[in-house]
């Protein structure tokens, strides 16, 4: 893989870790065979359960993919940027590990992530999107730390992984922490 591809994948992993990419829980796309019915160069987006640190909600939250029919396609541009397209259906459950309260939400998106050669990125999500923000970023952008939103969610991420802008033209459907309290 070319150096720019490795950098793009690493930046994509940072974006996911910051929670801007909503509903993709694997961190980095891995090679998998194309899926019948989706067409050439589409791959399944891997998704694995993980536990959110109590700093997000005040209690640990287990995030578990329930239905993963998300696909990904990687597009390379002549300027060196890489765009990841993520359509498909994705349903996830959130469980408060103290109380065992669980909710299940559709967090399908779709999501489009464009990573520039310098490692910065633009994230554009539409529809129902799962989001994870650090408490500081949640406060800065006026959103819950863990949520499912509806509408257009657009964000910019600097090369160092910090979120430089985030806007929601829509609304918060579920404040996950409040729903699990």
Secondary structure, 3 states (H helix, E strand, C coil): CCHHHHHHHHHHHHHHHHCCCCCCCCCCCCCCCECCCCCCCCEECCCCCEEECHHHHCCCEEEEEEEEEEEEEEEECCCCCEEEEECEEEEEEEEECCCCCEEEEECCEEEEEEECCCCCEEEEEEEEEEEECCHHHHHHHCCCCEEEEEEEEEEEECCCCCEEEEEEEEEEEEEHHHHHC
